Amino acid sequence: MKTFIQTYSNIVTKVKFFIKQLNLKLRKSTGRNLAIPPEETIALALWKQSNGIPTKKAIWKTFEKNLRCCYKTLVVNMNKLVLQTLIVLNSILKWNQENAHLVKHTDSTDIPVCLNKNAKHHKTMSALASWGHSGKGFYYGLKMSITTDLRRNVLSVRFGSGNSNDREIFRKMNRDIMGIFVADAGYISKDLEKEFYIENKRILFAKPKANMKRLITDWQNALYETRMLIELNFRNLKMSHNLSTSLPRSIDGYLGNYVYSLLAYVLG
């Protein structure tokens, strides 16, 4: 319990700092005060993601006596504060972009919203999800693309349907970021490389496929080797921060899970 209090207190402090810096208005000027202050609601959601707790109900049951509200109220408040949480996340990503290492990595990963056997009957995310394919096979859900730097700081995030085009997403999410971009073979495109290139500011190196006849220098090969660092970001988000889930029962619940997971991760 002591460790929880210290960790939770640190998260609350960070949340309050960013809310103050961004001048976010979380509290109503009229009416009754919320059972849980908004800052603490966000902190509780971040603590849930940071500790790999799968459901909001598990949080509520564990701290029911301290929360002073019913389970439904906790869920509603967490979902309502997703937009403000997204603003905090975006501000951190912008700061990371301004202080990023010259070398950047972009890649995408699968975000299933349910088991494949349940896809036909899945309704909650049917408007956003679709069938996609990853190195693990076919899945039903979303695709998340991120750009990180050599220090593994997250610079940009973009979600799309499972069958979305990686190259189109790459253009949109990196249009304002400069540097040396390294990506895998899925981003190979002469048009993309030409369009993305800005002399002395920005260039894309996409790793050639095994069957492609393309000469590369030693330093280019060294750049390609660093691309695997981004896989550590995906692994930590999925295994330690509950990024992938099939438990929410609303679109707000799914989107909230992704936003809280990402913010918990970038806050460290």
C-alpha positions as CSV (number, residue, x, y, z in Angstrom):
1,M,0.0,0.0,0.0
2,K,2.9,2.4,0.8
3,T,4.3,1.8,-2.7
4,F,0.9,2.5,-4.2
5,I,0.5,5.7,-2.3
6,Q,3.9,7.0,-3.4
7,T,3.4,6.0,-7.1
8,Y,-0.1,7.3,-7.2
9,S,1.0,10.6,-5.5
10,N,3.7,11.1,-8.1
11,I,1.2,10.6,-10.9
12,V,-1.2,13.1,-9.4
13,T,1.6,15.6,-9.1
14,K,2.5,15.2,-12.8
15,V,-1.1,15.4,-13.9
16,K,-1.7,18.6,-11.8
17,F,1.5,20.1,-13.3
18,F,0.4,19.6,-16.9
19,I,-3.2,20.7,-16.2
20,K,-1.8,23.9,-14.7
21,Q,0.7,24.5,-17.5
22,L,-1.9,24.0,-20.2
23,N,-4.6,25.9,-18.3
24,L,-7.1,23.2,-18.7
25,K,-10.5,23.7,-17.0
26,L,-11.6,20.4,-15.5
27,R,-13.9,21.5,-12.7
28,K,-17.4,22.8,-13.1
29,S,-18.0,26.4,-12.0
30,T,-21.5,25.5,-10.9
31,G,-23.3,22.5,-9.4
32,R,-22.0,19.9,-7.0
33,N,-18.4,18.9,-6.8
34,L,-17.5,15.6,-8.3
35,A,-17.0,12.7,-5.9
36,I,-13.4,12.4,-7.2
37,P,-11.5,15.5,-8.3
38,P,-10.8,15.3,-12.1
39,E,-7.0,15.3,-11.6
40,E,-7.3,12.3,-9.3
41,T,-9.6,10.5,-11.8
42,I,-7.0,10.9,-14.6
43,A,-4.2,9.8,-12.2
44,L,-6.2,6.7,-11.2
45,A,-6.7,5.8,-14.9
46,L,-3.0,6.3,-15.5
47,W,-2.0,4.2,-12.4
48,K,-4.3,1.5,-13.7
49,Q,-2.6,1.4,-17.1
50,S,0.9,1.6,-15.5
51,N,0.3,-1.4,-13.4
52,G,-1.3,-3.6,-16.0
53,I,-4.7,-3.7,-14.3
54,P,-7.1,-4.9,-17.0
55,T,-10.4,-3.4,-15.8
56,K,-11.8,-0.3,-14.2
57,K,-13.9,-2.5,-12.0
58,A,-10.8,-4.0,-10.5
59,I,-9.7,-0.5,-9.5
60,W,-13.1,0.3,-8.1
61,K,-13.3,-2.9,-6.0
62,T,-9.8,-2.4,-4.6
63,F,-10.4,1.2,-3.5
64,E,-14.2,1.3,-3.2
65,K,-14.0,2.8,0.4
66,N,-11.7,5.6,-0.7
67,L,-13.4,6.5,-4.0
68,R,-16.7,7.7,-2.5
69,C,-18.6,6.9,-5.7
70,C,-20.3,4.0,-7.4
71,Y,-18.6,2.0,-10.2
72,K,-20.7,3.6,-12.9
73,T,-19.7,7.1,-11.8
74,L,-16.0,6.2,-11.9
75,V,-16.3,4.8,-15.5
76,V,-18.3,7.8,-16.7
77,N,-15.8,10.3,-15.3
78,M,-12.8,8.4,-16.7
79,N,-14.4,8.4,-20.2
80,K,-15.4,12.1,-19.9
81,L,-11.8,13.2,-19.2
82,V,-10.3,11.4,-22.3
83,L,-10.2,14.6,-24.4
84,Q,-8.4,16.6,-21.7
85,T,-6.0,13.7,-21.3
86,L,-5.4,13.7,-25.0
87,I,-4.5,17.4,-24.8
88,V,-1.9,16.6,-22.2
89,L,-0.5,13.7,-24.3
90,N,-0.3,15.9,-27.4
91,S,1.6,18.6,-25.5
92,I,4.2,16.1,-24.3
93,L,4.6,14.7,-27.9
94,K,5.2,18.3,-29.2
95,W,7.8,18.8,-26.5
96,N,9.5,15.5,-27.5
97,Q,9.5,16.6,-31.1
98,E,11.3,19.8,-30.3
99,N,14.0,18.0,-28.3
100,A,14.2,14.8,-30.3
101,H,17.4,13.0,-31.5
102,L,18.2,13.5,-35.2
103,V,17.4,9.8,-36.0
104,K,13.8,8.8,-35.9
105,H,11.9,5.5,-36.4
106,T,8.4,4.9,-37.7
107,D,6.5,1.6,-37.6
108,S,3.0,0.3,-37.0
109,T,1.5,-2.5,-34.8
110,D,-1.7,-4.4,-34.6
111,I,-4.3,-3.5,-32.0
112,P,-7.0,-6.3,-32.0
113,V,-10.3,-5.3,-30.4
114,C,-11.5,-8.8,-30.0
115,L,-10.6,-12.4,-30.7
116,N,-10.8,-13.4,-34.3
117,K,-13.6,-15.9,-33.5
118,N,-15.7,-13.1,-32.1
119,A,-15.1,-10.6,-35.0
120,K,-18.3,-11.4,-36.9
121,H,-20.4,-10.5,-33.8
122,H,-18.3,-7.6,-32.5
123,K,-20.4,-4.4,-32.6
124,T,-18.7,-1.9,-30.3
125,M,-15.8,-1.0,-32.6
126,S,-17.3,-2.1,-35.9
127,A,-17.3,1.5,-37.3
128,L,-13.6,1.9,-36.8
129,A,-12.1,-1.6,-36.9
130,S,-11.4,-3.9,-39.9
131,W,-9.5,-7.0,-40.8
132,G,-5.8,-6.5,-41.0
133,H,-2.6,-8.5,-41.2
134,S,0.6,-8.4,-39.2
135,G,3.5,-10.7,-38.6
136,K,1.3,-12.8,-36.3
137,G,-1.3,-13.3,-38.9
138,F,-4.8,-11.9,-39.5
139,Y,-6.6,-9.9,-36.8
140,Y,-9.7,-7.7,-36.4
141,G,-9.1,-4.3,-35.0
142,L,-7.0,-1.1,-35.4
143,K,-3.5,-0.3,-36.5
144,M,-1.4,2.1,-34.4
145,S,1.6,3.9,-36.0
146,I,4.2,5.7,-33.9
147,T,7.3,7.7,-34.5
148,T,10.1,7.6,-31.9
149,D,13.6,8.9,-31.8
150,L,16.8,7.1,-31.1
151,R,16.3,7.5,-27.3
152,R,12.8,5.8,-27.8
153,N,10.9,9.0,-26.9
154,V,7.5,8.9,-28.6
155,L,7.1,11.9,-31.0
156,S,3.9,11.1,-32.9
157,V,1.0,8.7,-32.8
158,R,-1.7,7.8,-35.3
159,F,-4.5,5.2,-35.3
160,G,-6.2,3.8,-38.3
161,S,-8.3,0.8,-39.3
162,G,-6.6,-2.6,-39.5
163,N,-6.2,-2.4,-43.3
164,S,-5.1,1.3,-43.4
165,N,-2.1,2.2,-45.7
166,D,1.1,2.6,-43.7
167,R,2.6,5.0,-46.2
168,E,-0.4,7.4,-46.2
169,I,-0.3,7.4,-42.4
170,F,3.4,8.1,-42.4
171,R,2.9,11.2,-44.5
172,K,0.3,12.6,-42.2
173,M,2.0,11.9,-38.8
174,N,5.5,13.1,-39.8
175,R,4.7,16.1,-41.9
176,D,6.0,18.6,-39.4
177,I,8.9,16.5,-38.0
178,M,12.5,16.8,-39.4
179,G,15.4,14.4,-39.3
180,I,16.7,11.1,-40.6
181,F,13.7,8.6,-40.7
182,V,14.3,4.9,-40.6
183,A,11.5,2.5,-41.5
184,D,11.0,-1.1,-42.6
185,A,10.2,-2.5,-46.0
186,G,6.5,-1.6,-45.7
187,Y,7.3,2.0,-46.3
188,I,9.3,1.5,-49.5
189,S,8.0,3.9,-52.1
190,K,9.9,6.1,-54.6
191,D,7.0,8.7,-54.5
192,L,7.0,8.8,-50.7
193,E,10.8,9.1,-50.5
194,K,10.8,11.9,-53.1
195,E,7.8,13.8,-51.5
196,F,9.1,13.4,-48.0
197,Y,12.7,14.6,-48.7
198,I,13.7,18.2,-47.8
199,E,17.3,19.0,-48.5
200,N,19.4,19.3,-45.3
201,K,16.3,18.8,-43.2
202,R,14.6,15.5,-43.8
203,I,15.1,12.1,-45.5
204,L,13.6,8.6,-45.3
205,F,15.5,5.4,-45.4
206,A,13.3,2.4,-45.8
207,K,15.0,-1.0,-45.4
208,P,15.1,-2.9,-48.7
209,K,13.3,-6.2,-49.0
210,A,15.4,-9.4,-49.1
211,N,14.7,-9.9,-52.8
212,M,15.6,-6.3,-53.8
213,K,18.9,-5.5,-55.5
214,R,20.0,-2.3,-53.7
215,L,23.4,-1.4,-52.5
216,I,23.7,0.1,-49.1
217,T,26.6,1.6,-47.2
218,D,27.8,0.5,-43.8
219,W,26.3,3.6,-42.1
220,Q,23.0,2.9,-43.8
221,N,23.0,-0.6,-42.5
222,A,23.9,0.7,-39.0
223,L,20.8,2.9,-39.2
224,Y,18.6,0.0,-40.2
225,E,19.8,-2.0,-37.2
226,T,18.6,0.8,-34.8
227,R,15.0,0.4,-36.2
228,M,14.4,-2.6,-33.8
229,L,14.4,-0.1,-30.9
230,I,10.9,0.9,-31.7
231,E,9.7,-2.7,-31.1
232,L,10.6,-2.2,-27.4
233,N,8.0,0.7,-27.3
234,F,5.3,-1.6,-28.7
235,R,6.3,-4.4,-26.3
236,N,6.1,-2.1,-23.3
237,L,2.8,-0.5,-24.3
238,K,1.1,-3.9,-24.9
239,M,2.6,-5.9,-22.0
240,S,3.0,-3.3,-19.3
241,H,0.4,-0.7,-20.1
242,N,-2.7,-2.6,-21.4
243,L,-2.7,-1.0,-24.8
244,S,-4.5,-3.9,-26.4
245,T,-7.8,-4.9,-24.8
246,S,-11.2,-6.4,-25.7
247,L,-12.9,-5.6,-22.4
248,P,-14.4,-2.1,-22.9
249,R,-18.2,-2.0,-23.8
250,S,-18.2,1.4,-25.6
251,I,-16.1,3.3,-28.1
252,D,-15.3,5.8,-25.4
253,G,-14.0,3.0,-23.3
254,Y,-11.7,1.7,-26.1
255,L,-10.4,5.1,-27.0
256,G,-9.9,6.0,-23.4
257,N,-7.9,2.9,-22.8
258,Y,-5.5,3.8,-25.7
259,V,-5.1,7.4,-24.6
260,Y,-4.5,6.6,-20.9
261,S,-2.1,3.8,-21.9
262,L,-0.1,6.1,-24.1
263,L,0.0,9.0,-21.6
264,A,1.0,6.6,-18.8
265,Y,3.8,5.3,-21.0
266,V,5.3,8.7,-22.0
267,L,5.1,10.0,-18.4
268,G,7.2,7.0,-17.4
